[in-house]
Amino acid sequence: MRTLRRFVAPVGLLLLLAGCTGDGSSAVSTGTPTSSQTATQTVPPSFTPGAFRYQNAGLDVNLNLQANTGTMEVDNQSGYALGKPDVYVLDGLTGKHIDGKVVDAQPIDDGATASFQVQFPPEVTPKSLGLVILLFGSDNYGAFAPA
């Protein structure tokens, strides 16, 4: 019996200490939510069809397409001059690479803004549009995000 008491007393003490948080409160939840536990309402994102944006490290590019033509506005505050802009799309239905054309593309100096007309073949439609990829010179800057 003495051996059992020697075992039960330390185990009971450990269980009692395990329930303490050190600040005088119990570690056991009472089930009453606090203000940090209240539910928040999730709002679905909204996108403008044909509007795309690329933003990274001082470079801000907006592309607005109507069917297969549109405009691209570039604000270059990156600290570097950029080569001629170019774009292509990956068709969302087939995955096919389709080159676009930036009309009268010119390099863009650091600190400069520029506006260009963009054209894609007729097979590019709002329903077929997958990823829109941005290039400057031979450098691939990656995909635009829907705006």
ZATIPA-635734 format. One line per field, with one value per residue: y, z, x of N, C-alpha, C in turn. Coordinates in steps of 0.1 Angstrom, whole numbers, plus 2048, in hexadecimal, padded with zeros to 3 digits. Example, Ala and Ser with C-alpha at 12.3 -4.5 7.8 and 13.67 -1.06 7.14 Angstrom:
# residues 2
nv = [7C7:7EA]
nw = [84E:847]
nu = [884:880]
cav = [7D3:7F5]
caw = [84E:847]
cau = [87B:889]
cv = [7DF:800]
cw = [84E:84F]
cu = [884:881]
//
This chain:
# residues 147
nv = [7F4:80C:810:815:82D:83D:83E:848:862:873:871:87C:896:89F:89E:8B2:8C9:8CA:8D4:8EF:910:922:93C:93E:936:91C:902:8F5:8F8:90C:90C:923:93B:953:975:973:95B:95B:956:960:971:964:973:96F:972:98C:990:9A3:99C:996:9A8:9AC:9AA:9B1:9B3:9BB:9C1:9DD:9DE:9E3:9D7:9DA:9C8:9C9:9B8:9B6:99F:993:9A7:9C4:9DB:9E3:9EF:9FC:A02:A09:A07:9F9:9FC:9F4:9F4:9E8:9CE:9CB:9C7:9A9:990:971:957:93B:924:91E:908:8F6:8F8:901:915:936:950:973:995:9B3:9D1:9E8:9E5:9F1:9F5:9FC:A15:A18:A26:A2F:A31:A1E:A18:9FF:9EF:9CF:9B0:991:971:969:951:953:959:967:950:93C:944:93E:93E:95E:969:97D:98E:99E:9A9:98E:983:970:97A:96F:965:979:985:980:99E]
nw = [800:808:7F3:7DD:7E5:7E3:7C8:7BD:7C9:7BE:7A3:7A2:7AA:794:780:78A:789:76D:763:768:75D:765:768:779:76F:762:74B:73E:727:729:717:710:6F7:6F0:6E7:6D3:6C8:6BA:69E:67C:65F:63F:621:5FF:5E6:5CC:5AA:58D:56D:554:55F:56B:581:589:5A2:5B2:5C5:5BF:5A5:592:580:56C:55A:543:533:518:50A:4F3:4F2:500:51A:529:546:553:570:579:594:59D:5A0:58C:568:550:537:517:51A:51A:515:51B:51A:52C:521:531:52C:51C:522:511:505:4FC:4EA:4F0:4E3:4E9:4E0:4CF:4E2:4FB:50D:530:545:567:57F:56C:55B:546:52A:518:4FB:4F9:4E8:4E0:4CF:4BF:4CA:4E5:500:519:526:520:52B:53E:551:551:546:54D:53E:53C:525:522:53A:54F:562:56F:578:574:58C:592:591]
nu = [808:814:826:815:80A:821:824:80C:809:81E:817:7FD:803:812:7FE:7ED:7FE:802:7EB:7EC:7F4:806:7FE:7EB:7D3:7BE:7C8:7B4:79B:77D:769:75D:75D:776:77D:790:78B:774:75E:766:759:75C:764:75F:779:779:77C:785:77B:793:7A6:7C6:7E3:804:81B:838:855:858:84F:833:819:7FD:7E5:7CB:7B3:79D:78B:7A1:7B3:7C4:7D0:7F0:7FE:81B:82E:84C:85F:874:88F:89F:8A5:88F:88B:87B:858:844:82B:81B:802:7F5:7DF:7C1:7B1:7BE:7D9:7EC:807:804:80F:80F:80D:81F:818:82D:842:859:878:878:881:88F:87A:868:848:832:81C:80C:7FE:7EE:7EC:7DC:7D9:7B9:7B0:7B3:79F:789:77F:791:7A8:7C4:7DF:7F0:80E:82B:845:865:87B:891:88A:876:85B:847:825:808:7F0:7CD:7B9]
cav = [800:817:812:81B:83B:844:83F:850:86F:87B:872:886:8A3:8A2:8A1:8BF:8D3:8CA:8DC:8FD:917:92B:94A:93C:931:90E:8FF:8EF:902:90B:90B:930:941:960:97D:96E:94E:95D:953:96C:96E:964:979:969:97C:990:993:9AA:994:99D:9B1:9A5:9B3:9AC:9BC:9B5:9C8:9EA:9DD:9E2:9D6:9D7:9C4:9C9:9B2:9B5:993:98F:9B3:9CC:9E4:9DF:9FB:9F8:A0C:A03:A0D:9EE:9FF:9EE:9F6:9DB:9CB:9CC:9BE:99F:988:965:950:92C:922:917:8FC:8EC:8F9:905:922:93F:95D:980:99F:9C0:9DA:9F3:9E3:9F8:9F3:A05:A19:A18:A32:A33:A2A:A1D:A11:9F7:9E7:9C0:9A8:983:96B:967:945:957:95E:967:943:933:94A:938:947:968:96A:98A:98D:9AA:9A4:97F:97F:96D:980:966:966:983:980:987:9AA]
caw = [800:808:7E6:7D5:7E9:7DE:7BA:7BB:7CD:7B4:796:7A5:7AB:787:779:78F:783:75E:760:76B:752:76B:76A:782:768:75E:73D:738:721:72E:70B:70D:6EE:6F3:6DB:6C8:6C3:6B3:68F:673:653:634:615:5F3:5DE:5C0:59F:581:561:54B:566:571:587:58D:5AB:5B9:5C6:5B8:598:593:572:56A:54D:542:526:513:500:4F1:4F1:50C:51D:534:54C:55B:578:57D:59F:5A2:5A1:580:55B:54B:529:510:520:512:51C:515:523:52C:51F:53C:528:516:527:506:506:4F2:4EB:4ED:4DD:4EF:4D4:4D1:4EF:4FD:51A:53A:54F:575:582:561:559:537:526:50B:4F6:4F9:4DF:4E0:4C4:4C1:4D3:4F4:504:527:52B:51E:531:54A:557:549:54A:54A:53B:538:51E:523:548:552:56F:575:575:579:595:58E:599]
cau = [800:81D:82C:80B:809:82C:822:800:80A:825:80F:7F2:809:815:7F2:7E9:807:800:7DF:7EF:7FB:80F:7F9:7E0:7C7:7BF:7CB:7A9:792:770:760:757:766:77B:77C:799:786:767:75F:765:752:765:75F:767:780:773:785:780:77F:79D:7AF:7D1:7EC:811:821:843:862:858:84A:824:814:7EF:7E1:7BD:7B0:78F:78C:7AF:7BC:7C3:7DB:7F9:803:827:834:859:866:87C:89E:8A6:89F:889:88B:86E:84E:83E:822:815:7F8:7F3:7D1:7BC:7AA:7C7:7E7:7F4:80E:800:817:809:816:81E:81A:838:849:866:87E:873:88B:88B:873:85F:83B:82F:80F:80D:7F2:7F1:7E3:7DD:7D1:7AB:7AD:7B4:792:788:77C:79C:7B4:7C9:7E9:7F6:81C:831:854:86C:887:891:888:868:858:83D:817:7FF:7E5:7C0:7B7]
cv = [80D:81A:819:829:843:847:849:85E:877:87C:87C:894:8A8:8A5:8AF:8CA:8D4:8D3:8EB:903:921:939:949:937:923:90C:8F9:8FA:900:90A:918:937:94F:968:979:961:94F:95B:960:968:96E:96A:974:975:980:994:99A:9A2:99C:9A6:9A9:9AF:9AB:9B6:9B6:9BE:9D5:9EA:9DB:9E2:9D2:9D3:9C3:9C4:9B3:9AB:990:99B:9BB:9D6:9DF:9EC:9F6:A04:A05:A0B:A03:9F1:9FA:9F2:9E8:9DA:9CD:9C3:9B5:997:97B:95F:941:92A:91A:90B:8F2:8ED:8FE:913:92A:94D:969:989:9AC:9C9:9E6:9F1:9EA:9F5:9FE:A08:A19:A26:A36:A2B:A29:A16:A0B:9F0:9D8:9B9:999:97D:96A:95B:948:95F:95F:959:939:938:943:941:951:96B:977:988:99C:9A6:995:97A:97C:971:978:96A:973:97D:987:993:9AD]
cw = [800:7FA:7DC:7D8:7E3:7CF:7B7:7BE:7C3:7A7:797:7A5:79C:77F:77D:789:774:75B:763:760:758:76E:773:77C:764:74F:736:733:727:723:708:703:6F3:6E6:6CF:6C2:6BB:6A4:687:666:648:627:609:5EB:5D1:5B6:594:575:558:552:56D:577:58B:596:5B3:5B9:5BE:5AA:599:584:573:55C:54D:534:524:507:4FF:4EF:4FE:50E:529:539:555:563:57E:588:5A5:5A5:596:573:557:53C:524:517:515:51B:514:51F:522:52B:52B:539:523:51B:51D:509:4FA:4F4:4E8:4E7:4E5:4E4:4D8:4DF:4F0:50B:523:544:55D:577:578:562:54A:535:519:508:4F5:4F0:4E1:4D4:4C8:4CA:4E2:4F7:513:52D:52A:526:53E:551:54C:54E:545:548:538:532:51E:531:54A:560:576:571:57B:583:590:597:59C]
cu = [809:823:822:809:815:82B:817:802:812:81E:804:7F7:80D:809:7EC:7F1:805:7F4:7E1:7F7:805:80A:7ED:7D3:7C9:7C1:7BE:79F:784:765:75A:761:76A:77A:785:795:779:769:75F:75F:75C:75E:766:76D:778:77E:77E:784:788:7A7:7B9:7DB:7F9:817:82C:84F:862:853:83B:81F:805:7EC:7D2:7BA:7A1:790:79B:7B8:7BA:7CF:7E3:7FF:80F:82C:841:860:86F:88A:8A6:89E:89A:88A:87D:864:848:835:81E:80B:7F9:7E4:7CC:7B5:7B4:7D6:7F1:7FA:80A:807:80D:812:814:822:824:83F:856:86B:878:87D:886:885:869:852:839:822:811:800:7F7:7E7:7E6:7D6:7C2:7A7:7AD:7A7:792:786:788:7A9:7B8:7D3:7EE:804:823:840:859:879:886:88E:879:865:84D:82F:811:7F5:7D8:7BF:7A9]
//
